[in-house]
Amino acid sequence: MPTPRQTLGPFYPYGPEVESDADLVTVKGGTGTARGEITLLGGRLLDARGRAVGGARIEIWQCNAFGRYHHPRDGRNVPLDPNFQGYGVATTGEDGAYRFRTIKPVPYPGRTPHIHFRIAVRGTPLLATQMYVAGHPQNDRDFLLSSIVDPKARERLLVRFEPMPGADTLAAKFDIVLDNDGTLQRG
Ligand SMILES: [Fe+2]
């Protein structure tokens, strides 16, 4: 089943970003590590036939541990985190795998925790979506998550955050399935 689409939202980065690597919890010139629960977030990008999509650009963005986006449109009176990048880009390998180091998302007024995703293949944006924390009590009241009526489709966006044995880090796996049959891969 393809990953359901979700709106880009008002805080899609306007660029150019200060930094856009796949490690969102350290920033050049920063004073340490981002606040929040450090999470290794990864998964695979597949086309509609289940084939790996390599060389795709995966962008993510999310609010910091205090619930604020590092975006000029988010003017709420909540601290910025100088060590949180807020935005990152990864490229999928030949096996479709991608990986980020970021924080477990937190709620902000009006929204349950989520991480925004945008996927582009060969420069063509193919999918915007949001992933959510499985089991979070605010999920049921979230207007965007609830807008997906089919429970099986909604399930595709719910991700478990689990402690990694022997490490002070969480792991989260989010596989993404495009609704395209793969013709884009052949250009
Ligand atoms: Fe958001």
Backbone and ligand atoms as CSV (ligand in chain L), in Angstrom:
chain,resi,resn,atom,element,x,y,z
A,1,MET,N,N,0.851,-1.204,0.000
A,1,MET,CA,C,0.000,0.000,0.000
A,1,MET,C,C,0.885,1.253,0.000
A,2,PRO,N,N,0.608,2.206,-0.893
A,2,PRO,CA,C,1.466,3.396,-0.933
A,2,PRO,C,C,1.347,4.228,0.342
A,3,THR,N,N,2.407,4.931,0.662
A,3,THR,CA,C,2.406,5.837,1.802
A,3,THR,C,C,1.440,6.992,1.516
A,4,PRO,N,N,0.482,7.256,2.411
A,4,PRO,CA,C,-0.475,8.338,2.144
A,4,PRO,C,C,0.204,9.713,2.053
A,5,ARG,N,N,-0.379,10.564,1.235
A,5,ARG,CA,C,0.120,11.931,1.104
A,5,ARG,C,C,-0.399,12.800,2.234
A,6,GLN,N,N,0.398,13.805,2.606
A,6,GLN,CA,C,-0.014,14.793,3.598
A,6,GLN,C,C,0.507,16.154,3.143
A,7,THR,N,N,-0.148,17.199,3.641
A,7,THR,CA,C,0.233,18.561,3.242
A,7,THR,C,C,1.676,18.879,3.645
A,8,LEU,N,N,2.308,19.769,2.877
A,8,LEU,CA,C,3.650,20.257,3.226
A,8,LEU,C,C,3.616,21.088,4.500
A,9,GLY,N,N,2.503,21.766,4.763
A,9,GLY,CA,C,2.399,22.614,5.954
A,9,GLY,C,C,3.082,23.952,5.752
A,10,PRO,N,N,2.911,24.845,6.722
A,10,PRO,CA,C,3.401,26.221,6.568
A,10,PRO,C,C,4.893,26.394,6.818
A,11,PHE,N,N,5.574,25.346,7.288
A,11,PHE,CA,C,6.953,25.552,7.729
A,11,PHE,C,C,7.975,24.853,6.849
A,12,TYR,N,N,7.578,24.551,5.607
A,12,TYR,CA,C,8.566,23.993,4.675
A,12,TYR,C,C,9.691,25.013,4.520
A,13,PRO,N,N,10.927,24.552,4.668
A,13,PRO,CA,C,12.048,25.496,4.674
A,13,PRO,C,C,12.089,26.344,3.410
A,14,TYR,N,N,12.373,27.604,3.581
A,14,TYR,CA,C,12.386,28.532,2.444
A,14,TYR,C,C,13.762,28.605,1.822
A,15,GLY,N,N,14.776,28.104,2.539
A,15,GLY,CA,C,16.152,28.034,2.060
A,15,GLY,C,C,16.771,29.384,1.765
A,16,PRO,N,N,18.093,29.478,1.590
A,16,PRO,CA,C,18.973,28.344,1.849
A,16,PRO,C,C,19.141,28.113,3.348
A,17,GLU,N,N,19.208,26.863,3.719
A,17,GLU,CA,C,19.345,26.532,5.137
A,17,GLU,C,C,20.794,26.715,5.564
A,18,VAL,N,N,20.979,26.923,6.857
A,18,VAL,CA,C,22.323,27.047,7.404
A,18,VAL,C,C,23.092,25.760,7.139
A,19,GLU,N,N,22.404,24.648,7.347
A,19,GLU,CA,C,23.025,23.347,7.194
A,19,GLU,C,C,21.937,22.369,6.775
A,20,SER,N,N,22.258,21.404,5.959
A,20,SER,CA,C,21.213,20.491,5.474
A,20,SER,C,C,21.711,19.053,5.357
A,21,ASP,N,N,22.655,18.656,6.221
A,21,ASP,CA,C,23.089,17.266,6.164
A,21,ASP,C,C,22.072,16.371,6.888
A,22,ALA,N,N,22.389,15.089,6.991
A,22,ALA,CA,C,21.436,14.133,7.552
A,22,ALA,C,C,21.547,14.021,9.071
A,23,ASP,N,N,22.446,14.792,9.672
A,23,ASP,CA,C,22.577,14.819,11.130
A,23,ASP,C,C,21.971,16.121,11.640
A,24,LEU,N,N,20.761,16.026,12.185
A,24,LEU,CA,C,20.039,17.233,12.601
A,24,LEU,C,C,20.355,17.645,14.032
A,25,VAL,N,N,21.122,16.818,14.752
A,25,VAL,CA,C,21.307,17.109,16.172
A,25,VAL,C,C,22.650,17.768,16.486
A,26,THR,N,N,23.449,18.006,15.455
A,26,THR,CA,C,24.618,18.858,15.648
A,26,THR,C,C,24.651,19.882,14.518
A,27,VAL,N,N,25.087,21.067,14.864
A,27,VAL,CA,C,25.148,22.162,13.910
A,27,VAL,C,C,26.539,22.771,14.000
A,28,LYS,N,N,27.122,23.071,12.848
A,28,LYS,CA,C,28.457,23.690,12.835
A,28,LYS,C,C,28.447,24.962,13.673
A,29,GLY,N,N,29.440,25.081,14.534
A,29,GLY,CA,C,29.515,26.266,15.373
A,29,GLY,C,C,28.597,26.202,16.576
A,30,GLY,N,N,27.902,25.092,16.745
A,30,GLY,CA,C,27.003,24.947,17.886
A,30,GLY,C,C,27.767,24.654,19.163
A,31,THR,N,N,27.027,24.522,20.255
A,31,THR,CA,C,27.649,24.346,21.561
A,31,THR,C,C,27.513,22.924,22.065
A,32,GLY,N,N,26.935,22.021,21.287
A,32,GLY,CA,C,26.749,20.655,21.752
A,32,GLY,C,C,25.725,19.945,20.916
A,33,THR,N,N,24.933,19.130,21.587
A,33,THR,CA,C,23.934,18.311,20.905
A,33,THR,C,C,22.551,18.888,21.157
A,34,ALA,N,N,21.674,18.682,20.193
A,34,ALA,CA,C,20.309,19.204,20.309
A,34,ALA,C,C,19.604,18.669,21.548
A,35,ARG,N,N,18.700,19.466,22.101
A,35,ARG,CA,C,17.812,18.990,23.155
A,35,ARG,C,C,16.829,17.999,22.561
A,36,GLY,N,N,16.382,17.063,23.367
A,36,GLY,CA,C,15.397,16.100,22.897
A,36,GLY,C,C,15.949,14.687,22.932
A,37,GLU,N,N,15.123,13.747,22.562
A,37,GLU,CA,C,15.520,12.338,22.559
A,37,GLU,C,C,16.129,11.990,21.209
A,38,ILE,N,N,17.454,11.776,21.221
A,38,ILE,CA,C,18.168,11.504,19.971
A,38,ILE,C,C,17.655,10.198,19.363
A,39,THR,N,N,17.400,10.251,18.081
A,39,THR,CA,C,16.790,9.116,17.385
A,39,THR,C,C,17.496,8.857,16.066
A,40,LEU,N,N,17.826,7.587,15.822
A,40,LEU,CA,C,18.278,7.192,14.489
A,40,LEU,C,C,17.039,6.809,13.701
A,41,LEU,N,N,16.747,7.588,12.682
A,41,LEU,CA,C,15.529,7.414,11.889
A,41,LEU,C,C,15.944,6.966,10.495
A,42,GLY,N,N,15.426,5.821,10.088
A,42,GLY,CA,C,15.787,5.336,8.767
A,42,GLY,C,C,14.716,4.440,8.201
A,43,GLY,N,N,14.957,4.001,6.996
A,43,GLY,CA,C,13.998,3.117,6.343
A,43,GLY,C,C,14.397,2.966,4.894
A,44,ARG,N,N,13.466,2.462,4.106
A,44,ARG,CA,C,13.734,2.270,2.683
A,44,ARG,C,C,12.657,2.938,1.857
A,45,LEU,N,N,13.075,3.416,0.707
A,45,LEU,CA,C,12.141,3.988,-0.263
A,45,LEU,C,C,11.904,2.952,-1.355
A,46,LEU,N,N,10.626,2.618,-1.552
A,46,LEU,CA,C,10.252,1.601,-2.534
A,46,LEU,C,C,9.259,2.190,-3.524
A,47,ASP,N,N,9.255,1.651,-4.731
A,47,ASP,CA,C,8.220,2.071,-5.674
A,47,ASP,C,C,6.984,1.184,-5.487
A,48,ALA,N,N,5.970,1.417,-6.298
A,48,ALA,CA,C,4.690,0.732,-6.090
A,48,ALA,C,C,4.785,-0.770,-6.306
A,49,ARG,N,N,5.844,-1.216,-6.970
A,49,ARG,CA,C,6.015,-2.658,-7.163
A,49,ARG,C,C,6.950,-3.262,-6.122
A,50,GLY,N,N,7.372,-2.446,-5.149
A,50,GLY,CA,C,8.217,-2.951,-4.077
A,50,GLY,C,C,9.695,-2.945,-4.405
A,51,ARG,N,N,10.075,-2.278,-5.487
A,51,ARG,CA,C,11.495,-2.201,-5.843
A,51,ARG,C,C,12.147,-0.996,-5.179
A,52,ALA,N,N,13.401,-1.186,-4.749
A,52,ALA,CA,C,14.137,-0.095,-4.100
A,52,ALA,C,C,14.324,1.069,-5.067
A,53,VAL,N,N,14.193,2.301,-4.533
A,53,VAL,CA,C,14.434,3.496,-5.336
A,53,VAL,C,C,15.710,4.150,-4.816
A,54,GLY,N,N,16.783,4.029,-5.580
A,54,GLY,CA,C,18.063,4.624,-5.187
A,54,GLY,C,C,18.208,6.031,-5.734
A,55,GLY,N,N,19.105,6.801,-5.115
A,55,GLY,CA,C,19.421,8.141,-5.613
A,55,GLY,C,C,18.314,9.159,-5.409
A,56,ALA,N,N,17.341,8.841,-4.563
A,56,ALA,CA,C,16.252,9.788,-4.307
A,56,ALA,C,C,16.658,10.761,-3.210
A,57,ARG,N,N,16.082,11.960,-3.273
A,57,ARG,CA,C,16.364,12.988,-2.277
A,57,ARG,C,C,15.233,12.977,-1.249
A,58,ILE,N,N,15.605,12.772,0.007
A,58,ILE,CA,C,14.621,12.761,1.087
A,58,ILE,C,C,14.902,13.936,2.006
A,59,GLU,N,N,13.924,14.830,2.115
A,59,GLU,CA,C,14.040,15.976,3.017
A,59,GLU,C,C,13.137,15.735,4.222
A,60,ILE,N,N,13.613,16.099,5.395
A,60,ILE,CA,C,12.742,16.096,6.575
A,60,ILE,C,C,12.851,17.441,7.284
A,61,TRP,N,N,11.794,17.819,7.981
A,61,TRP,CA,C,11.852,19.003,8.846
A,61,TRP,C,C,10.853,18.815,9.975
A,62,GLN,N,N,11.168,19.405,11.117
A,62,GLN,CA,C,10.346,19.212,12.311
A,62,GLN,C,C,10.673,20.318,13.313
A,63,CYS,N,N,9.809,20.471,14.313
A,63,CYS,CA,C,10.065,21.481,15.335
A,63,CYS,C,C,11.116,20.970,16.316
A,64,ASN,N,N,11.681,21.884,17.080
A,64,ASN,CA,C,12.702,21.505,18.060
A,64,ASN,C,C,12.044,20.922,19.317
A,65,ALA,N,N,12.863,20.572,20.302
A,65,ALA,CA,C,12.367,19.889,21.501
A,65,ALA,C,C,11.424,20.764,22.322
A,66,PHE,N,N,11.417,22.083,22.042
A,66,PHE,CA,C,10.496,22.973,22.751
A,66,PHE,C,C,9.203,23.187,21.964
A,67,GLY,N,N,9.158,22.643,20.750
A,67,GLY,CA,C,7.935,22.764,19.946
A,67,GLY,C,C,7.946,23.913,18.973
A,68,ARG,N,N,9.132,24.419,18.646
A,68,ARG,CA,C,9.194,25.556,17.726
A,68,ARG,C,C,9.977,25.197,16.465
A,69,TYR,N,N,9.455,25.617,15.328
A,69,TYR,CA,C,10.175,25.459,14.064
A,69,TYR,C,C,11.205,26.578,13.920
A,70,HIS,N,N,12.338,26.246,13.366
A,70,HIS,CA,C,13.325,27.275,13.055
A,70,HIS,C,C,12.935,27.894,11.710
A,71,HIS,N,N,11.871,28.628,11.742
A,71,HIS,CA,C,11.306,29.191,10.520
A,71,HIS,C,C,10.738,30.560,10.891
A,72,PRO,N,N,10.961,31.577,10.030
A,72,PRO,CA,C,10.507,32.927,10.397
A,72,PRO,C,C,8.998,33.017,10.613
A,73,ARG,N,N,8.230,32.074,10.024
A,73,ARG,CA,C,6.782,32.141,10.196
A,73,ARG,C,C,6.334,31.597,11.551
A,74,ASP,N,N,7.249,30.903,12.249
A,74,ASP,CA,C,6.898,30.413,13.575
A,74,ASP,C,C,7.417,31.408,14.603
A,75,GLY,N,N,6.574,32.374,14.947
A,75,GLY,CA,C,6.999,33.456,15.842
A,75,GLY,C,C,6.551,33.252,17.269
A,76,ARG,N,N,6.217,32.020,17.628
A,76,ARG,CA,C,5.731,31.791,18.985
A,76,ARG,C,C,6.836,32.021,20.010
A,77,ASN,N,N,6.411,32.337,21.213
A,77,ASN,CA,C,7.345,32.671,22.278
A,77,ASN,C,C,7.844,31.399,22.966
A,78,VAL,N,N,8.595,30.614,22.197
A,78,VAL,CA,C,9.158,29.344,22.669
A,78,VAL,C,C,10.620,29.372,22.250
A,79,PRO,N,N,11.528,28.832,23.083
A,79,PRO,CA,C,12.956,28.953,22.757
A,79,PRO,C,C,13.352,28.299,21.435
A,80,LEU,N,N,14.345,28.867,20.793
A,80,LEU,CA,C,15.033,28.199,19.700
A,80,LEU,C,C,16.095,27.293,20.312
A,81,ASP,N,N,16.520,26.296,19.568
A,81,ASP,CA,C,17.611,25.428,20.020
A,81,ASP,C,C,18.752,25.593,19.027
A,82,PRO,N,N,19.828,26.278,19.444
A,82,PRO,CA,C,20.918,26.555,18.505
A,82,PRO,C,C,21.620,25.293,18.010
A,83,ASN,N,N,21.382,24.176,18.689
A,83,ASN,CA,C,22.051,22.927,18.287
A,83,ASN,C,C,21.150,22.003,17.479
A,84,PHE,N,N,19.951,22.482,17.177
A,84,PHE,CA,C,19.056,21.652,16.377
A,84,PHE,C,C,18.915,22.253,14.988
A,85,GLN,N,N,19.175,21.412,14.003
A,85,GLN,CA,C,19.195,21.871,12.611
A,85,GLN,C,C,17.783,22.097,12.060
A,86,GLY,N,N,16.836,21.307,12.518
A,86,GLY,CA,C,15.442,21.515,12.123
A,86,GLY,C,C,15.064,20.991,10.755
A,87,TYR,N,N,16.083,20.756,9.931
A,87,TYR,CA,C,15.872,20.350,8.541
A,87,TYR,C,C,17.062,19.506,8.117
A,88,GLY,N,N,16.822,18.520,7.281
A,88,GLY,CA,C,17.935,17.709,6.807
A,88,GLY,C,C,17.599,17.031,5.491
A,89,VAL,N,N,18.660,16.609,4.796
A,89,VAL,CA,C,18.501,15.951,3.506
A,89,VAL,C,C,19.345,14.676,3.512
A,90,ALA,N,N,18.776,13.600,2.985
A,90,ALA,CA,C,19.521,12.361,2.782
A,90,ALA,C,C,19.245,11.866,1.369
A,91,THR,N,N,20.192,11.107,0.838
A,91,THR,CA,C,20.011,10.491,-0.474
A,91,THR,C,C,19.939,8.986,-0.283
A,92,THR,N,N,18.973,8.350,-0.926
A,92,THR,CA,C,18.837,6.902,-0.747
A,92,THR,C,C,19.945,6.170,-1.492
A,93,GLY,N,N,20.395,5.055,-0.895
A,93,GLY,CA,C,21.373,4.190,-1.537
A,93,GLY,C,C,20.713,3.325,-2.595
A,94,GLU,N,N,21.521,2.501,-3.223
A,94,GLU,CA,C,20.989,1.609,-4.267
A,94,GLU,C,C,19.907,0.675,-3.718
A,95,ASP,N,N,19.997,0.371,-2.425
A,95,ASP,CA,C,18.990,-0.485,-1.788
A,95,ASP,C,C,17.784,0.305,-1.299
A,96,GLY,N,N,17.732,1.608,-1.632
A,96,GLY,CA,C,16.611,2.456,-1.233
A,96,GLY,C,C,16.694,2.973,0.190
A,97,ALA,N,N,17.782,2.634,0.895
A,97,ALA,CA,C,17.868,2.984,2.314
A,97,ALA,C,C,18.274,4.447,2.523
A,98,TYR,N,N,17.709,5.032,3.549
A,98,TYR,CA,C,18.099,6.384,3.960
A,98,TYR,C,C,18.240,6.373,5.475
A,99,ARG,N,N,18.923,7.375,6.015
A,99,ARG,CA,C,19.125,7.419,7.457
A,99,ARG,C,C,19.365,8.856,7.907
A,100,PHE,N,N,18.711,9.222,8.997
A,100,PHE,CA,C,18.923,10.528,9.626
A,100,PHE,C,C,19.240,10.323,11.099
A,101,ARG,N,N,19.938,11.289,11.682
A,101,ARG,CA,C,20.005,11.382,13.139
A,101,ARG,C,C,19.245,12.640,13.529
A,102,THR,N,N,18.192,12.457,14.314
A,102,THR,CA,C,17.363,13.605,14.670
A,102,THR,C,C,16.801,13.399,16.070
A,103,ILE,N,N,15.718,14.094,16.429
A,103,ILE,CA,C,15.098,13.890,17.740
A,103,ILE,C,C,13.700,13.319,17.552
A,104,LYS,N,N,13.236,12.639,18.593
A,104,LYS,CA,C,11.847,12.169,18.587
A,104,LYS,C,C,10.946,13.395,18.573
A,105,PRO,N,N,9.966,13.452,17.664
A,105,PRO,CA,C,9.162,14.675,17.569
A,105,PRO,C,C,8.284,14.877,18.797
A,106,VAL,N,N,8.013,16.132,19.096
A,106,VAL,CA,C,7.176,16.504,20.249
A,106,VAL,C,C,5.948,17.252,19.720
A,107,PRO,N,N,4.895,17.338,20.547
A,107,PRO,CA,C,3.708,18.089,20.086
A,107,PRO,C,C,3.958,19.590,20.106
A,108,TYR,N,N,3.196,20.324,19.325
A,108,TYR,CA,C,3.100,21.777,19.483
A,108,TYR,C,C,1.622,22.117,19.382
A,109,PRO,N,N,1.217,23.322,19.788
A,109,PRO,CA,C,-0.215,23.607,19.882
A,109,PRO,C,C,-0.952,23.279,18.585
A,110,GLY,N,N,-1.952,22.412,18.706
A,110,GLY,CA,C,-2.773,22.060,17.557
A,110,GLY,C,C,-2.331,20.824,16.807
A,111,ARG,N,N,-1.141,20.282,17.117
A,111,ARG,CA,C,-0.660,19.118,16.365
A,111,ARG,C,C,-0.069,18.056,17.294
A,112,THR,N,N,-0.329,16.814,16.931
A,112,THR,CA,C,0.347,15.700,17.579
A,112,THR,C,C,1.769,15.611,17.006
A,113,PRO,N,N,2.717,14.958,17.696
A,113,PRO,CA,C,4.097,14.926,17.178
A,113,PRO,C,C,4.177,14.327,15.775
A,114,HIS,N,N,5.016,14.939,14.947
A,114,HIS,CA,C,5.174,14.446,13.568
A,114,HIS,C,C,6.480,14.960,12.986
A,115,ILE,N,N,6.946,14.273,11.953
A,115,ILE,CA,C,8.092,14.732,11.159
A,115,ILE,C,C,7.623,14.839,9.710
A,116,HIS,N,N,7.905,15.979,9.085
A,116,HIS,CA,C,7.534,16.188,7.684
A,116,HIS,C,C,8.552,15.538,6.759
A,117,PHE,N,N,8.064,14.962,5.683
A,117,PHE,CA,C,8.912,14.346,4.656
A,117,PHE,C,C,8.550,14.891,3.285
A,118,ARG,N,N,9.568,15.043,2.458
A,118,ARG,CA,C,9.329,15.328,1.045
A,118,ARG,C,C,10.332,14.520,0.235
A,119,ILE,N,N,9.833,13.822,-0.758
A,119,ILE,CA,C,10.682,12.926,-1.541
A,119,ILE,C,C,10.702,13.360,-2.999
A,120,ALA,N,N,11.900,13.449,-3.543
A,120,ALA,CA,C,12.047,13.800,-4.952
A,120,ALA,C,C,12.959,12.781,-5.629
A,121,VAL,N,N,12.598,12.402,-6.844
A,121,VAL,CA,C,13.416,11.495,-7.642
A,121,VAL,C,C,13.759,12.206,-8.937
A,122,ARG,N,N,15.044,12.255,-9.249
A,122,ARG,CA,C,15.523,12.969,-10.439
A,122,ARG,C,C,14.995,14.404,-10.493
A,123,GLY,N,N,14.966,15.046,-9.331
A,123,GLY,CA,C,14.546,16.439,-9.275
A,123,GLY,C,C,13.042,16.650,-9.315
A,124,THR,N,N,12.271,15.580,-9.438
A,124,THR,CA,C,10.813,15.717,-9.478
A,124,THR,C,C,10.223,15.362,-8.115
A,125,PRO,N,N,9.568,16.333,-7.444
A,125,PRO,CA,C,8.944,15.995,-6.166
A,125,PRO,C,C,7.796,15.017,-6.383
A,126,LEU,N,N,7.825,13.891,-5.674
A,126,LEU,CA,C,6.826,12.843,-5.885
A,126,LEU,C,C,5.890,12.665,-4.708
A,127,LEU,N,N,6.357,13.022,-3.531
A,127,LEU,CA,C,5.535,12.735,-2.355
A,127,LEU,C,C,5.892,13.689,-1.226
A,128,ALA,N,N,4.848,14.261,-0.613
A,128,ALA,CA,C,5.007,14.966,0.660
A,128,ALA,C,C,4.140,14.222,1.661
A,129,THR,N,N,4.687,13.989,2.846
A,129,THR,CA,C,3.890,13.310,3.859
A,129,THR,C,C,4.402,13.675,5.242
A,130,GLN,N,N,3.798,13.080,6.252
A,130,GLN,CA,C,4.230,13.292,7.627
A,130,GLN,C,C,4.178,11.941,8.322
A,131,MET,N,N,5.183,11.694,9.159
A,131,MET,CA,C,5.145,10.463,9.952
A,131,MET,C,C,4.892,10.804,11.411
A,132,TYR,N,N,4.283,9.838,12.118
A,132,TYR,CA,C,3.784,10.077,13.467
A,132,TYR,C,C,4.327,9.035,14.429
A,133,VAL,N,N,4.226,9.339,15.722
A,133,VAL,CA,C,4.699,8.432,16.768
A,133,VAL,C,C,3.572,7.457,17.109
A,134,ALA,N,N,3.789,6.167,16.839
A,134,ALA,CA,C,2.760,5.161,17.126
A,134,ALA,C,C,2.387,5.204,18.601
A,135,GLY,N,N,1.105,5.204,18.874
A,135,GLY,CA,C,0.625,5.132,20.243
A,135,GLY,C,C,0.568,6.457,20.977
A,136,HIS,N,N,0.936,7.567,20.312
A,136,HIS,CA,C,0.885,8.844,21.026
A,136,HIS,C,C,-0.564,9.226,21.330
A,137,PRO,N,N,-0.846,9.642,22.600
A,137,PRO,CA,C,-2.242,9.890,22.983
A,137,PRO,C,C,-2.930,11.009,22.182
A,138,GLN,N,N,-2.162,11.903,21.587
A,138,GLN,CA,C,-2.797,13.006,20.845
A,138,GLN,C,C,-3.113,12.639,19.381
A,139,ASN,N,N,-2.680,11.457,18.961
A,139,ASN,CA,C,-2.881,11.100,17.548
A,139,ASN,C,C,-4.351,11.156,17.128
A,140,ASP,N,N,-5.226,10.647,18.010
A,140,ASP,CA,C,-6.643,10.541,17.640
A,140,ASP,C,C,-7.303,11.898,17.453
A,141,ARG,N,N,-6.718,12.924,18.061
A,141,ARG,CA,C,-7.331,14.254,17.961
A,141,ARG,C,C,-6.659,15.112,16.890
A,142,ASP,N,N,-5.703,14.553,16.162
A,142,ASP,CA,C,-4.965,15.349,15.182
A,142,ASP,C,C,-5.748,15.423,13.877
A,143,PHE,N,N,-6.026,16.642,13.424
A,143,PHE,CA,C,-6.925,16.785,12.257
A,143,PHE,C,C,-6.290,16.244,10.981
A,144,LEU,N,N,-4.976,16.337,10.868
A,144,LEU,CA,C,-4.340,15.869,9.623
A,144,LEU,C,C,-4.212,14.354,9.586
A,145,LEU,N,N,-3.817,13.777,10.720
A,145,LEU,CA,C,-3.730,12.313,10.762
A,145,LEU,C,C,-5.129,11.709,10.613
A,146,SER,N,N,-6.113,12.310,11.268
A,146,SER,CA,C,-7.485,11.789,11.215
A,146,SER,C,C,-8.110,11.965,9.839
A,147,SER,N,N,-7.526,12.848,9.032
A,147,SER,CA,C,-8.091,13.066,7.697
A,147,SER,C,C,-7.882,11.839,6.810
A,148,ILE,N,N,-6.997,10.942,7.221
A,148,ILE,CA,C,-6.839,9.671,6.500
A,148,ILE,C,C,-7.863,8.704,7.082
A,149,VAL,N,N,-8.899,8.424,6.316
A,149,VAL,CA,C,-10.051,7.692,6.854
A,149,VAL,C,C,-9.747,6.199,7.011
A,150,ASP,N,N,-9.043,5.623,6.051
A,150,ASP,CA,C,-8.765,4.183,6.078
A,150,ASP,C,C,-7.723,3.867,7.162
A,151,PRO,N,N,-8.097,3.082,8.176
A,151,PRO,CA,C,-7.142,2.788,9.261
A,151,PRO,C,C,-5.860,2.128,8.764
A,152,LYS,N,N,-5.962,1.311,7.726
A,152,LYS,CA,C,-4.759,0.650,7.195
A,152,LYS,C,C,-3.809,1.674,6.579
A,153,ALA,N,N,-4.369,2.678,5.922
A,153,ALA,CA,C,-3.545,3.741,5.336
A,153,ALA,C,C,-2.912,4.579,6.445
A,154,ARG,N,N,-3.711,4.886,7.459
A,154,ARG,CA,C,-3.204,5.683,8.583
A,154,ARG,C,C,-2.030,4.957,9.247
A,155,GLU,N,N,-2.183,3.667,9.377
A,155,GLU,CA,C,-1.145,2.825,9.996
A,155,GLU,C,C,0.214,2.996,9.305
A,156,ARG,N,N,0.186,3.267,8.008
A,156,ARG,CA,C,1.428,3.402,7.236
A,156,ARG,C,C,2.273,4.584,7.708
A,157,LEU,N,N,1.638,5.530,8.419
A,157,LEU,CA,C,2.362,6.725,8.869
A,157,LEU,C,C,2.736,6.653,10.351
A,158,LEU,N,N,2.372,5.558,11.017
A,158,LEU,CA,C,2.648,5.429,12.450
A,158,LEU,C,C,3.953,4.663,12.647
A,159,VAL,N,N,4.868,5.249,13.380
A,159,VAL,CA,C,6.216,4.693,13.532
A,159,VAL,C,C,6.524,4.499,15.014
A,160,ARG,N,N,7.064,3.318,15.336
A,160,ARG,CA,C,7.451,3.049,16.724
A,160,ARG,C,C,8.854,3.592,16.991
A,161,PHE,N,N,9.024,4.245,18.121
A,161,PHE,CA,C,10.332,4.735,18.566
A,161,PHE,C,C,10.776,3.827,19.699
A,162,GLU,N,N,11.841,3.060,19.455
A,162,GLU,CA,C,12.258,2.061,20.434
A,162,GLU,C,C,13.690,2.301,20.885
A,163,PRO,N,N,13.956,2.034,22.193
A,163,PRO,CA,C,15.330,2.217,22.685
A,163,PRO,C,C,16.281,1.252,21.996
A,164,MET,N,N,17.494,1.745,21.698
A,164,MET,CA,C,18.509,0.867,21.119
A,164,MET,C,C,19.295,0.249,22.255
A,165,PRO,N,N,19.441,-1.077,22.243
A,165,PRO,CA,C,20.159,-1.734,23.334
A,165,PRO,C,C,21.575,-1.162,23.494
A,166,GLY,N,N,21.911,-0.828,24.716
A,166,GLY,CA,C,23.262,-0.369,25.009
A,166,GLY,C,C,23.581,1.031,24.534
A,167,ALA,N,N,22.597,1.752,24.067
A,167,ALA,CA,C,22.865,3.111,23.590
A,167,ALA,C,C,21.802,4.053,24.137
A,168,ASP,N,N,22.188,5.296,24.319
A,168,ASP,CA,C,21.272,6.296,24.843
A,168,ASP,C,C,20.523,6.951,23.675
A,169,THR,N,N,19.997,6.108,22.808
A,169,THR,CA,C,19.437,6.576,21.546
A,169,THR,C,C,18.204,5.752,21.220
A,170,LEU,N,N,17.283,6.363,20.517
A,170,LEU,CA,C,16.111,5.637,20.040
A,170,LEU,C,C,16.318,5.260,18.577
A,171,ALA,N,N,15.588,4.249,18.156
A,171,ALA,CA,C,15.600,3.872,16.744
A,171,ALA,C,C,14.172,3.904,16.228
A,172,ALA,N,N,14.013,4.390,14.992
A,172,ALA,CA,C,12.689,4.470,14.384
A,172,ALA,C,C,12.816,4.117,12.909
A,173,LYS,N,N,11.904,3.281,12.440
A,173,LYS,CA,C,11.978,2.809,11.056
A,173,LYS,C,C,10.723,3.227,10.303
A,174,PHE,N,N,10.924,3.937,9.216
A,174,PHE,CA,C,9.797,4.421,8.410
A,174,PHE,C,C,10.083,4.088,6.950
A,175,ASP,N,N,9.444,3.034,6.458
A,175,ASP,CA,C,9.562,2.688,5.042
A,175,ASP,C,C,8.539,3.487,4.255
A,176,ILE,N,N,8.944,3.946,3.093
A,176,ILE,CA,C,8.096,4.825,2.278
A,176,ILE,C,C,7.849,4.131,0.938
A,177,VAL,N,N,6.583,4.072,0.563
A,177,VAL,CA,C,6.218,3.416,-0.692
A,177,VAL,C,C,5.558,4.439,-1.613
A,178,LEU,N,N,6.148,4.632,-2.767
A,178,LEU,CA,C,5.592,5.576,-3.741
A,178,LEU,C,C,4.394,4.958,-4.449
A,179,ASP,N,N,3.511,5.816,-4.975
A,179,ASP,CA,C,2.359,5.270,-5.706
A,179,ASP,C,C,2.657,5.211,-7.203
A,180,ASN,N,N,3.962,5.303,-7.524
A,180,ASN,CA,C,4.403,5.290,-8.908
A,180,ASN,C,C,4.935,3.904,-9.254
A,181,ASP,N,N,4.743,3.465,-10.476
A,181,ASP,CA,C,5.142,2.095,-10.820
A,181,ASP,C,C,6.623,1.959,-11.124
A,182,GLY,N,N,7.365,3.018,-10.963
A,182,GLY,CA,C,8.804,2.906,-11.124
A,182,GLY,C,C,9.316,3.430,-12.450
A,183,THR,N,N,8.436,3.911,-13.318
A,183,THR,CA,C,8.895,4.411,-14.622
A,183,THR,C,C,9.873,5.566,-14.437
A,184,LEU,N,N,9.722,6.309,-13.307
A,184,LEU,CA,C,10.629,7.435,-13.076
A,184,LEU,C,C,12.061,6.959,-12.915
A,185,GLN,N,N,12.220,5.748,-12.397
A,185,GLN,CA,C,13.579,5.241,-12.201
A,185,GLN,C,C,14.313,5.063,-13.510
A,186,ARG,N,N,13.549,4.779,-14.536
A,186,ARG,CA,C,14.184,4.556,-15.820
A,186,ARG,C,C,14.335,5.864,-16.590
A,187,GLY,N,N,13.863,6.940,-15.961
A,187,GLY,CA,C,14.040,8.268,-16.538
A,187,GLY,C,C,13.136,8.485,-17.731
L,1,LIG,FE,FE,4.416,20.434,11.302
